[in-house]
Amino acid sequence: MPKIVVIGESGQLAQSLRALHWPSGFTLALHGRRSLKGNLEADLLRDVLRTEGAHLVVNAAAYTAVDHAESEPQAASALNARLPQTLAAACAELDLPLVHSSTDYVFDGQKGAPYVETDAPNPLSVYGQTKLQGERAIEQAGALRRWAILRASWVVSEVGDTFPVKLLRRARAGEALRVVNDQWGCPTVASDLARAIQEVALRQLDGEGAACGLFHFCGASDMSWYGFAERVLAAAKKTGLKPPPLQAITTAELNAPARRPLYSVLSCARIRQSLGLSAVAIESDLDRMVRSILAR
Ligand SMILES: NC(=O)c1ccc[n+]([C@@H]2O[C@H](COP(=O)([O-])OP(=O)(O)OC[C@H]3O[C@@H](n4cnc5c(N)ncnc54)[C@H](OP(=O)(O)O)[C@@H]3O)[C@@H](O)[C@H]2O)c1
């Protein structure tokens, strides 16, 4: 009975992995803060993997609060840099494949064209720096035979305090909707990312070498956050919501604590060509997602 251990429990990706249909006989065990009780030490993680009888590990845990990370670099580093390093060592020791998730924020956004996996990262924020350290720890864990890293961008779902959830909360409350129009990326539906990770995981368990390495995976449409907000509000209007007008602002006007890349569109050519995987455009799931958020 193949057992997948997912690190992370309540987050978007962890919940999407749980919600997927897995081949018969596969089981999933999710371990987040509740079961690990904040202990991310090597001994404990190794014990968890042994006790669960893990066949493969997916790391869906991360410190994703990009602005807070600027004032909590140690907490961000513990989750984004040290946890992948510890997991890589544990997986190497137990000879388990490790599938890890990372971010477009490892790039500085200056390229002006979609980023490929061989482009040099240059993170602008503590979040991006610590995520890059996590990637490097996995890549450089020499004894780890099988690993994959999927870099995604702008991951959204109805779980947690995501961009569409926050936007619709403000829209319902009649608050001002000011959204940056000069940061471009590709929103990725969390369930889509989960499906790609599942596919990579299953192929690693089948011993497929092409499923190892660094991959970019994101939604098929590029847009600004403002353009994304327009689409979310258009979907919300179909349900009868009458939101306040949307105002475009610049990154400089927003003056957020963390710097973000202005253009972090990822090229997904590698994962498409080597594994036949491609993400859908965000628009295809937006009506359902918006209805689900508004139904709460
Ligand atoms: N969100 C985005 O926009 C975005 C964009 C690009 C890439 N990514 C990447 O995608 C991946 C998934 O992100 P997400 O959006 O699903 O994040 P999320 O919704 O913020 O969830 C964070 C996850 O981390 C777990 N976690 C936090 N502290 C933990 C601890 N001390 N011990 C164990 N687990 C802990 C949480 O589990 P519990 O709450 O159950 O403890 C939760 O499952 C991450 O690698 C992230 O860097 C995200």
PDBQT file of the ligand as one rigid body, heavy atoms in Angstrom, charges set to zero:
ROOT
HETATM    1  N1  LIG A 301       0.491  30.957  -1.818  1.00  0.00    +0.000 N 
HETATM    2  C1  LIG A 301       1.105  31.405  -2.933  1.00  0.00    +0.000 C 
HETATM    3  O1  LIG A 301       0.708  32.399  -3.545  1.00  0.00    +0.000 OA
HETATM    4  C2  LIG A 301       2.289  30.661  -3.485  1.00  0.00    +0.000 A 
HETATM    5  C3  LIG A 301       2.878  31.134  -4.659  1.00  0.00    +0.000 A 
HETATM    6  C4  LIG A 301       3.954  30.439  -5.195  1.00  0.00    +0.000 A 
HETATM    7  C5  LIG A 301       4.428  29.310  -4.563  1.00  0.00    +0.000 A 
HETATM    8  N2  LIG A 301       3.856  28.895  -3.415  1.00  0.00    +0.000 N 
HETATM    9  C6  LIG A 301       4.412  27.715  -2.757  1.00  0.00    +0.000 C 
HETATM   10  O2  LIG A 301       3.421  26.710  -2.761  1.00  0.00    +0.000 OA
HETATM   11  C7  LIG A 301       3.569  25.898  -1.602  1.00  0.00    +0.000 C 
HETATM   12  C8  LIG A 301       2.258  25.748  -0.887  1.00  0.00    +0.000 C 
HETATM   13  O3  LIG A 301       1.844  27.013  -0.431  1.00  0.00    +0.000 OA
HETATM   14  P1  LIG A 301       0.369  27.246   0.109  1.00  0.00    +0.000 P 
HETATM   15  O4  LIG A 301      -0.198  28.371  -0.662  1.00  0.00    +0.000 OA
HETATM   16  O5  LIG A 301      -0.379  25.961   0.199  1.00  0.00    +0.000 OA
HETATM   17  O6  LIG A 301       0.710  27.773   1.585  1.00  0.00    +0.000 OA
HETATM   18  P2  LIG A 301      -0.293  28.037   2.783  1.00  0.00    +0.000 P 
HETATM   19  O7  LIG A 301      -1.694  27.930   2.338  1.00  0.00    +0.000 OA
HETATM   20  O8  LIG A 301       0.186  29.290   3.442  1.00  0.00    +0.000 OA
HETATM   21  O9  LIG A 301      -0.003  26.814   3.748  1.00  0.00    +0.000 OA
HETATM   22  C9  LIG A 301       1.170  26.729   4.474  1.00  0.00    +0.000 C 
HETATM   23  C10 LIG A 301       1.351  25.283   4.883  1.00  0.00    +0.000 C 
HETATM   24  O10 LIG A 301       2.500  25.204   5.712  1.00  0.00    +0.000 OA
HETATM   25  C11 LIG A 301       2.200  24.362   6.817  1.00  0.00    +0.000 C 
HETATM   26  N3  LIG A 301       2.990  24.754   7.965  1.00  0.00    +0.000 N 
HETATM   27  C12 LIG A 301       3.218  26.001   8.428  1.00  0.00    +0.000 A 
HETATM   28  N4  LIG A 301       3.973  25.954   9.525  1.00  0.00    +0.000 NA
HETATM   29  C13 LIG A 301       4.228  24.645   9.767  1.00  0.00    +0.000 A 
HETATM   30  C14 LIG A 301       4.964  23.939  10.743  1.00  0.00    +0.000 A 
HETATM   31  N5  LIG A 301       5.602  24.568  11.723  1.00  0.00    +0.000 N 
HETATM   32  N6  LIG A 301       5.007  22.588  10.677  1.00  0.00    +0.000 NA
HETATM   33  C15 LIG A 301       4.384  21.948   9.674  1.00  0.00    +0.000 A 
HETATM   34  N7  LIG A 301       3.670  22.546   8.722  1.00  0.00    +0.000 NA
HETATM   35  C16 LIG A 301       3.598  23.873   8.766  1.00  0.00    +0.000 A 
HETATM   36  C17 LIG A 301       0.734  24.566   7.056  1.00  0.00    +0.000 C 
HETATM   37  O11 LIG A 301       0.172  23.438   7.665  1.00  0.00    +0.000 OA
HETATM   38  P3  LIG A 301      -0.704  23.606   9.018  1.00  0.00    +0.000 P 
HETATM   39  O12 LIG A 301      -1.433  24.911   8.930  1.00  0.00    +0.000 OA
HETATM   40  O13 LIG A 301      -1.602  22.436   9.021  1.00  0.00    +0.000 OA
HETATM   41  O14 LIG A 301       0.288  23.605  10.091  1.00  0.00    +0.000 OA
HETATM   42  C18 LIG A 301       0.184  24.719   5.646  1.00  0.00    +0.000 C 
HETATM   43  O15 LIG A 301      -0.179  23.460   5.109  1.00  0.00    +0.000 OA
HETATM   44  C19 LIG A 301       4.678  26.550  -0.776  1.00  0.00    +0.000 C 
HETATM   45  O16 LIG A 301       5.892  25.901  -1.059  1.00  0.00    +0.000 OA
HETATM   46  C20 LIG A 301       4.743  27.957  -1.298  1.00  0.00    +0.000 C 
HETATM   47  O17 LIG A 301       6.019  28.538  -1.118  1.00  0.00    +0.000 OA
HETATM   48  C21 LIG A 301       2.779  29.526  -2.865  1.00  0.00    +0.000 A 
ENDROOT
TORSDOF 0
